[in-house]
Amino acid sequence: MMNGGDEVNALVIDLGSSTAKAGYAGDDTPKCYFPSFVGNLPAQAGAGTKGEVKREADANGADHARLLVGNNAVDLARDYMEVQPVVRHGAHEDWGRVEAVLEHIFRDHLNVNPAEHPILMAEPSFATDKARERMVELLFEKHSPPALFLGKNAMLTSFAVGRQTSLVVDAGHEATVVAAVHDGYVLKKSIVQSPLGGQLLTRCMKQAVLRKGVELHPQTSLRRLETVPGKLEVKFLSQPHVTDSFRQYHVEALAADIKETTCRVSDVRFSSEENANIPTVSYELPDGNEIQIGPERFGVPELLFQPSLISTFEGQAFADATKMRSLPEAVLDSINQCDVDVRRDLFSGIVLTGGSSLLVQLRERLERELSDRAPPTAKVKVTAPTNSLERRFSVWIGASILASLGSFQQMWLSKMEYDEHGAAMIHKKSP
């Protein structure tokens, strides 16, 4: 049996849909975080770069594309490079990309031999048995850590805020996931997923800006040069071989910054038509142009509470938008799936986390709407870490705390147990 997490120096990894985070158990924050996207470069294109992970040739010796990982990998324009997600719809899009990210973490950031460290890996609360076993096989067969544990996101967030029982509302990049945690375990029947995540709001903001007749030129597509003292001139770069996926990634990153800088949640139900003359705020684009953001400041976040409004944004129409659950409805659905005797504790222990939870006034509006809809006997309390980093990293922080507890050490799945019983043993050791 292992001793405390500080002594075994466990590694903690969270591969989210927006960013990957990694570091050591017992630390307050991860040692590194970078985009959960890879640059997929044709094998014959370009020279080597830091963060590069070469795929092995197949049995026939075919030359595979190179995967570039890390902060610089997807920020630099390279001919023919596709930008691809590591995670999509809460599942690993491609295990080769997962392996590339893990190698980048071990080699370029932590500079460790993973065979010398137990690994606590965060996973979606709704991860399938097949996906869990595949992750176990990848880590043990490729990296041979002495022990492994897979922790569900909602449970880890609950640990991060010091609660054994809570309702975790994880407003992430691709989706918002609501899940109840009772006595430290995620209640599977309570898990509710909604596509109302940061990415959808970002794409709606992009459409709102384009509707103004404004083109979004990300920093990667231009240079601002000082031609005469005090005057900057914009030069657009010729990039004939830059891929659509690279352009889209950076246009959406710009739209995300506009959203995060200007948006806030309305105190009450919001209608863009009724607030067409609302005061605007200005935003300076990378090309130096300034745009005015008006009703969309409130209209985009309002989608969390009125998802049927998605159809008003061109290109973002969902066939079932009118049936899509709002954020308060998703919370109530999750709680109502749980046993009656735990619902009171869940209403009073709602934890709001994830990057999209940073929208101003979101916590207050959610608490108000839930209070209006909850049973009279329920006391609704929505809390959220006050520090923005704690909200973004709550899953990782919870994992860091858990792996450092002395009482946790019996929960590890050892390499010896894996060799004897196989990957399915993870379901017993990490329920």
VEXKOLMAR-671508 format. One record per residue (C-alpha): residue number from 1; residue in three letters; x, y, z. Coordinates in steps of 0.5 Angstrom, whole numbers. Layout:
 num residuo     u     v     w
 NUM     ALA     X     Y     Z
...
***
This chain:
 num residuo     u     v     w
   1     MET     0     0     0
   2     MET     2     7    -2
   3     ASN     4    13     3
   4     GLY     1    20     3
   5     GLY     1    23    -4
   6     ASP     6    28    -2
   7     GLU    11    22    -1
   8     VAL     9    18    -7
   9     ASN     9    25   -11
  10     ALA     3    23   -16
  11     LEU     2    26   -22
  12     VAL    -5    30   -23
  13     ILE    -8    31   -30
  14     ASP   -15    34   -33
  15     LEU   -16    33   -41
  16     GLY   -22    38   -41
  17     SER   -25    40   -48
  18     SER   -22    47   -48
  19     THR   -15    46   -44
  20     ALA   -11    41   -41
  21     LYS    -8    42   -34
  22     ALA    -3    38   -31
  23     GLY     2    38   -24
  24     TYR     3    35   -18
  25     ALA    -2    32   -12
  26     GLY    -2    37    -6
  27     ASP     0    43   -11
  28     ASP    -5    49   -11
  29     THR    -5    50   -18
  30     PRO    -3    46   -24
  31     LYS     4    47   -27
  32     CYS     2    47   -34
  33     TYR    -4    48   -38
  34     PHE    -5    49   -45
  35     PRO   -10    48   -51
  36     SER   -14    41   -52
  37     PHE   -12    42   -59
  38     VAL    -7    39   -63
  39     GLY    -4    41   -70
  40     ASN    -4    36   -75
  41     LEU     1    37   -80
  42     PRO     3    33   -86
  43     ALA     9    29   -85
  44     GLN    13    32   -91
  45     ALA    11    40   -89
  46     GLY    15    44   -84
  47     ALA    21    43   -80
  48     GLY    21    40   -73
  49     THR    19    44   -67
  50     LYS    18    44   -59
  51     GLY    12    40   -57
  52     GLU    12    36   -63
  53     VAL    10    29   -63
  54     LYS    11    24   -68
  55     ARG     6    19   -70
  56     GLU    10    12   -71
  57     ALA     9     9   -78
  58     ASP     4     3   -79
  59     ALA     6    -4   -80
  60     ASN     7    -2   -88
  61     GLY    12     4   -86
  62     ALA     7     9   -88
  63     ASP     9    16   -86
  64     HIS     4    19   -82
  65     ALA     2    26   -80
  66     ARG     6    30   -74
  67     LEU     2    32   -68
  68     LEU     4    39   -65
  69     VAL     2    40   -58
  70     GLY     2    46   -53
  71     ASN     1    53   -53
  72     ASN     5    55   -59
  73     ALA     3    49   -63
  74     VAL    -4    52   -65
  75     ASP    -2    59   -65
  76     LEU     3    59   -71
  77     ALA     0    59   -78
  78     ARG     3    53   -81
  79     ASP     2    51   -89
  80     TYR    -3    45   -89
  81     MET    -4    44   -81
  82     GLU   -11    42   -79
  83     VAL   -13    44   -72
  84     GLN   -16    38   -69
  85     PRO   -20    37   -62
  86     VAL   -17    32   -57
  87     VAL   -24    32   -54
  88     ARG   -31    32   -57
  89     HIS   -38    31   -54
  90     GLY   -34    29   -48
  91     ALA   -30    23   -51
  92     HIS   -23    23   -53
  93     GLU   -24    24   -61
  94     ASP   -18    21   -63
  95     TRP   -13    16   -58
  96     GLY    -7    18   -62
  97     ARG    -8    26   -60
  98     VAL    -9    24   -53
  99     GLU    -3    20   -53
 100     ALA     1    26   -56
 101     VAL    -2    31   -51
 102     LEU     0    26   -45
 103     GLU     7    25   -48
 104     HIS     8    33   -48
 105     ILE     6    34   -41
 106     PHE    11    28   -39
 107     ARG    17    31   -43
 108     ASP    16    38   -44
 109     HIS    13    41   -38
 110     LEU    13    36   -32
 111     ASN    20    33   -35
 112     VAL    18    26   -31
 113     ASN    19    19   -32
 114     PRO    11    17   -31
 115     ALA    14    10   -29
 116     GLU    16    13   -23
 117     HIS     9    17   -21
 118     PRO     2    14   -19
 119     ILE    -3    18   -24
 120     LEU   -10    21   -22
 121     MET   -13    22   -29
 122     ALA   -20    26   -29
 123     GLU   -25    24   -33
 124     PRO   -32    26   -35
 125     SER   -38    24   -30
 126     PHE   -41    20   -36
 127     ALA   -35    17   -38
 128     THR   -37    10   -41
 129     ASP   -34     3   -39
 130     LYS   -30     2   -45
 131     ALA   -27     9   -45
 132     ARG   -25     8   -38
 133     GLU   -22     2   -40
 134     ARG   -18     5   -46
 135     MET   -15    10   -42
 136     VAL   -13     5   -37
 137     GLU   -10     1   -42
 138     LEU    -6     7   -46
 139     LEU    -3     9   -39
 140     PHE    -1     2   -36
 141     GLU     2    -1   -43
 142     LYS     5     6   -46
 143     HIS     8     9   -39
 144     SER     7     4   -34
 145     PRO     6     8   -28
 146     PRO     6     4   -21
 147     ALA    -1     6   -20
 148     LEU    -7     9   -23
 149     PHE   -14    12   -21
 150     LEU   -20    15   -25
 151     GLY   -24    21   -22
 152     LYS   -30    24   -24
 153     ASN   -30    31   -26
 154     ALA   -36    32   -21
 155     MET   -34    29   -15
 156     LEU   -27    32   -16
 157     THR   -30    39   -16
 158     SER   -34    37   -10
 159     PHE   -27    36    -6
 160     ALA   -25    42    -9
 161     VAL   -30    46    -5
 162     GLY   -30    42     1
 163     ARG   -36    38     0
 164     GLN   -38    31     0
 165     THR   -45    32    -2
 166     SER   -47    37    -8
 167     LEU   -50    39   -14
 168     VAL   -44    41   -19
 169     VAL   -46    45   -25
 170     ASP   -40    45   -30
 171     ALA   -41    50   -35
 172     GLY   -35    48   -40
 173     HIS   -33    49   -47
 174     GLU   -37    44   -51
 175     ALA   -43    43   -46
 176     THR   -46    44   -39
 177     VAL   -46    38   -35
 178     VAL   -50    38   -28
 179     ALA   -49    32   -24
 180     ALA   -50    30   -16
 181     VAL   -45    28   -12
 182     HIS   -47    24    -5
 183     ASP   -42    22     0
 184     GLY   -37    23    -5
 185     TYR   -40    19   -11
 186     VAL   -43    21   -17
 187     LEU   -50    19   -18
 188     LYS   -50    17   -25
 189     LYS   -58    17   -26
 190     SER   -57    25   -24
 191     ILE   -53    27   -30
 192     VAL   -56    32   -35
 193     GLN   -52    34   -41
 194     SER   -53    40   -45
 195     PRO   -50    43   -51
 196     LEU   -51    50   -48
 197     GLY   -43    51   -47
 198     GLY   -38    57   -48
 199     GLN   -37    54   -55
 200     LEU   -44    55   -57
 201     LEU   -44    62   -54
 202     THR   -38    64   -57
 203     ARG   -41    62   -64
 204     CYS   -47    66   -63
 205     MET   -43    72   -61
 206     LYS   -39    71   -68
 207     GLN   -45    71   -72
 208     ALA   -48    77   -68
 209     VAL   -41    81   -70
 210     LEU   -41    79   -77
 211     ARG   -49    81   -77
 212     LYS   -46    88   -76
 213     GLY   -42    88   -83
 214     VAL   -35    87   -79
 215     GLU   -30    82   -81
 216     LEU   -26    78   -76
 217     HIS   -19    78   -77
 218     PRO   -15    75   -72
 219     GLN    -8    77   -70
 220     THR    -5    71   -73
 221     SER    -7    74   -80
 222     LEU    -4    80   -80
 223     ARG     2    85   -77
 224     ARG     1    92   -75
 225     LEU     7    96   -77
 226     GLU     9   103   -74
 227     THR    10   106   -81
 228     VAL    11   113   -78
 229     PRO    12   115   -71
 230     GLY     6   114   -67
 231     LYS     2   111   -73
 232     LEU     1   104   -74
 233     GLU    -1   101   -81
 234     VAL    -4    94   -81
 235     LYS    -1    89   -86
 236     PHE    -6    83   -88
 237     LEU    -1    77   -89
 238     SER    -2    72   -95
 239     GLN    -3    65   -92
 240     PRO    -6    61   -98
 241     HIS    -4    55   -95
 242     VAL    -7    56   -88
 243     THR   -13    51   -87
 244     ASP   -20    53   -85
 245     SER   -20    49   -79
 246     PHE   -14    54   -77
 247     ARG   -18    60   -79
 248     GLN   -24    58   -75
 249     TYR   -20    56   -69
 250     HIS   -17    63   -68
 251     VAL   -23    67   -71
 252     GLU   -27    63   -65
 253     ALA   -22    65   -60
 254     LEU   -23    72   -62
 255     ALA   -30    72   -61
 256     ALA   -29    68   -55
 257     ASP   -25    74   -52
 258     ILE   -31    79   -54
 259     LYS   -36    75   -51
 260     GLU   -31    74   -44
 261     THR   -30    82   -44
 262     THR   -36    85   -46
 263     CYS   -42    80   -44
 264     ARG   -46    80   -37
 265     VAL   -52    76   -35
 266     SER   -58    80   -35
 267     ASP   -62    80   -28
 268     VAL   -68    79   -31
 269     ARG   -71    75   -37
 270     PHE   -68    79   -43
 271     SER   -71    81   -50
 272     SER   -66    84   -55
 273     GLU   -72    87   -59
 274     GLU   -74    91   -53
 275     ASN   -67    93   -51
 276     ALA   -65    95   -58
 277     ASN   -62   102   -55
 278     ILE   -59    99   -49
 279     PRO   -52   103   -48
 280     THR   -46   100   -52
 281     VAL   -39    98   -50
 282     SER   -33    98   -55
 283     TYR   -28    93   -57
 284     GLU   -22    94   -61
 285     LEU   -20    89   -66
 286     PRO   -13    86   -67
 287     ASP   -14    90   -74
 288     GLY   -15    97   -70
 289     ASN   -22    97   -72
 290     GLU   -27    99   -66
 291     ILE   -34    95   -65
 292     GLN   -40    97   -61
 293     ILE   -43    91   -57
 294     GLY   -50    93   -55
 295     PRO   -56    88   -54
 296     GLU   -52    82   -55
 297     ARG   -48    83   -49
 298     PHE   -54    81   -45
 299     GLY   -57    77   -51
 300     VAL   -52    72   -52
 301     PRO   -51    70   -45
 302     GLU   -59    70   -44
 303     LEU   -59    63   -49
 304     LEU   -57    60   -42
 305     PHE   -64    61   -40
 306     GLN   -68    62   -46
 307     PRO   -65    57   -51
 308     SER   -70    58   -56
 309     LEU   -67    64   -58
 310     ILE   -61    60   -61
 311     SER   -65    60   -68
 312     THR   -64    68   -68
 313     PHE   -57    67   -69
 314     GLU   -55    65   -77
 315     GLY   -52    58   -77
 316     GLN   -53    56   -70
 317     ALA   -60    53   -71
 318     PHE   -62    47   -67
 319     ALA   -67    42   -70
 320     ASP   -70    42   -63
 321     ALA   -68    48   -60
 322     THR   -75    49   -57
 323     LYS   -74    43   -53
 324     MET   -67    44   -51
 325     ARG   -67    45   -43
 326     SER   -65    52   -40
 327     LEU   -60    52   -35
 328     PRO   -65    52   -29
 329     GLU   -69    46   -32
 330     ALA   -62    42   -33
 331     VAL   -61    43   -25
 332     LEU   -68    41   -23
 333     ASP   -68    35   -28
 334     SER   -62    33   -25
 335     ILE   -64    34   -18
 336     ASN   -71    31   -19
 337     GLN   -68    24   -21
 338     CYS   -65    23   -14
 339     ASP   -68    20    -8
 340     VAL   -73    25    -5
 341     ASP   -69    25     2
 342     VAL   -62    28    -1
 343     ARG   -66    33    -5
 344     ARG   -66    38     0
 345     ASP   -58    38     1
 346     LEU   -57    38    -7
 347     PHE   -62    45    -7
 348     SER   -57    48    -2
 349     GLY   -51    45    -4
 350     ILE   -51    48   -12
 351     VAL   -43    49   -14
 352     LEU   -43    53   -20
 353     THR   -36    52   -24
 354     GLY   -32    52   -31
 355     GLY   -30    57   -35
 356     SER   -37    59   -38
 357     SER   -39    60   -30
 358     LEU   -35    67   -30
 359     LEU   -40    70   -34
 360     VAL   -42    76   -29
 361     GLN   -48    75   -25
 362     LEU   -49    68   -28
 363     ARG   -49    65   -21
 364     GLU   -54    70   -18
 365     ARG   -59    70   -24
 366     LEU   -59    62   -23
 367     GLU   -60    62   -16
 368     ARG   -66    67   -17
 369     GLU   -69    63   -22
 370     LEU   -68    56   -18
 371     SER   -71    59   -12
 372     ASP   -77    61   -16
 373     ARG   -78    54   -19
 374     ALA   -76    50   -13
 375     PRO   -81    47    -8
 376     PRO   -83    52    -2
 377     THR   -79    47     3
 378     ALA   -72    48    -1
 379     LYS   -67    53     1
 380     VAL   -63    54    -6
 381     LYS   -56    56    -5
 382     VAL   -51    57   -11
 383     THR   -44    58    -9
 384     ALA   -38    59   -14
 385     PRO   -31    60   -12
 386     THR   -29    67   -12
 387     ASN   -22    66   -16
 388     SER   -23    65   -23
 389     LEU   -17    60   -23
 390     GLU   -21    56   -18
 391     ARG   -27    56   -23
 392     ARG   -23    54   -29
 393     PHE   -19    49   -25
 394     SER   -24    46   -20
 395     VAL   -23    39   -23
 396     TRP   -16    39   -23
 397     ILE   -15    42   -16
 398     GLY   -20    37   -13
 399     ALA   -16    32   -16
 400     SER   -10    35   -13
 401     ILE   -13    35    -6
 402     LEU   -16    28    -7
 403     ALA    -9    24    -9
 404     SER    -5    28    -3
 405     LEU   -10    25     2
 406     GLY    -7    19     6
 407     SER   -14    16     7
 408     PHE   -14    16    -1
 409     GLN    -8    11    -2
 410     GLN   -12     5    -2
 411     MET   -16     7    -8
 412     TRP   -10     6   -13
 413     LEU   -11     1   -18
 414     SER    -4    -2   -18
 415     LYS     0    -4   -24
 416     MET     1   -11   -21
 417     GLU    -7   -11   -20
 418     TYR    -8    -9   -27
 419     ASP    -3   -14   -30
 420     GLU    -7   -20   -26
 421     HIS   -14   -17   -27
 422     GLY   -14   -13   -33
 423     ALA   -17    -6   -35
 424     ALA   -24    -8   -32
 425     MET   -21    -8   -25
 426     ILE   -22     0   -25
 427     HIS   -29     0   -24
 428     LYS   -28    -3   -18
 429     LYS   -22     1   -15
 430     SER   -25     8   -19
 431     PRO   -33     7   -19
***
